């Protein structure tokens, strides 16, 4: 009996190893996407920057990958697709569409983007490691809950504290309030943006001062118009409560629960895309509370023809503005229509308003642009 069992077990093990060996045959030059769940082999990223997708859906009639097209079904029930063109370096969203139903890839870690939980791929950027995890002291990311009387709801901040925070219990820190874009939420900067690794590396290299970073929900997850409302009216309303929430609820909550430096010279705010608009709407209407301002592909615009009256006349006294705002940063990608931001920067400079213009080479409206903007912006903070 024991010999029979041993034989059967050995045969089963050999069979399993053979099947496993067959399963481990992957397209040459490919590696698993870094955002796959543990043990998932697909999607795979090729050296040529093409992505190999593989989805098991034996009963499906049609399977697609969003932004990339229809997949081909094999006899084993697996559907496959290889990107037609090399993918642009950086982070990109995707969904699996099965018989018309869009869903996140079960083989991938979730990211909140496009107003829903989706999947993501990361195309490595050769020779670049400022947003990579390194052997340096790492800060902590935590959740901090509070009740909003304005929204009548419980809300959470995602808070980054630098590696030294718990080792220096008497030290207080400046704060950067960092906002996501439309269709994203408070998790997006830490997940898609790799904000914590950027901060860890900059601080470890002595390029940035240790600081607290606070990320909250800008109420811009899903854009919709209410009955009888025009799209322009909806856009004006979109995230409209957030400046009040930040100034009257989030900042007091953070100051009460973390060791912060509470004066305006130690408070900064920045945001990407629609979060850039929320940043302008918050800081320029509350210049007594912020000394550093950053817009990354900011969705808003400043009317240069009426510069003396916009945002309550904050730009009217040029010298006063320049004295109060130590850094006014305007960043954008070279492939997303940068002229609008460049013209704004030039127009402000011509009017006597100091600002810093940064253009990310070769990137569009995407997280690689915003990672680069953060890398350029953070070393400028709290140096004065």
HELIX and SHEET records of a PDB file:
HELIX    1   1 UNK A    2  UNK A   23  1                                  22    
HELIX    2   2 UNK A  165  UNK A  167  5                                   3    
HELIX    3   3 UNK A  188  UNK A  191  1                                   4    
HELIX    4   4 UNK A  195  UNK A  204  1                                  10    
HELIX    5   5 UNK A  231  UNK A  237  1                                   7    
HELIX    6   6 UNK A  242  UNK A  245  1                                   4    
HELIX    7   7 UNK A  246  UNK A  250  3                                   5    
HELIX    8   8 UNK A  251  UNK A  257  1                                   7    
HELIX    9   9 UNK A  264  UNK A  266  5                                   3    
HELIX   10  10 UNK A  274  UNK A  283  1                                  10    
HELIX   11  11 UNK A  304  UNK A  306  5                                   3    
HELIX   12  12 UNK A  310  UNK A  313  5                                   4    
HELIX   13  13 UNK A  318  UNK A  324  1                                   7    
HELIX   14  14 UNK A  339  UNK A  350  1                                  12    
HELIX   15  15 UNK A  367  UNK A  378  1                                  12    
SHEET    1   A 5 UNK A  30  UNK A  32  0                                        
SHEET    2   A 5 UNK A  44  UNK A  46 -1                                        
SHEET    3   A 5 UNK A  51  UNK A  56 -1                                        
SHEET    4   A 5 UNK A  78  UNK A  82 -1                                        
SHEET    5   A 5 UNK A  72  UNK A  73 -1                                        
SHEET    1   B 4 UNK A  69  UNK A  70  0                                        
SHEET    2   B 4 UNK A  63  UNK A  65 -1                                        
SHEET    3   B 4 UNK A  96  UNK A  98 -1                                        
SHEET    4   B 4 UNK A 101  UNK A 103 -1                                        
SHEET    1   C 3 UNK A  90  UNK A  94  0                                        
SHEET    2   C 3 UNK A 116  UNK A 123 -1                                        
SHEET    3   C 3 UNK A 111  UNK A 113 -1                                        
SHEET    1   D 8 UNK A 140  UNK A 148  0                                        
SHEET    2   D 8 UNK A 153  UNK A 161 -1                                        
SHEET    3   D 8 UNK A 211  UNK A 215 -1                                        
SHEET    4   D 8 UNK A 174  UNK A 179  1                                        
SHEET    5   D 8 UNK A 267  UNK A 272  1                                        
SHEET    6   D 8 UNK A 292  UNK A 296  1                                        
SHEET    7   D 8 UNK A 327  UNK A 333  1                                        
SHEET    8   D 8 UNK A 356  UNK A 360  1                                        
END                                                                             
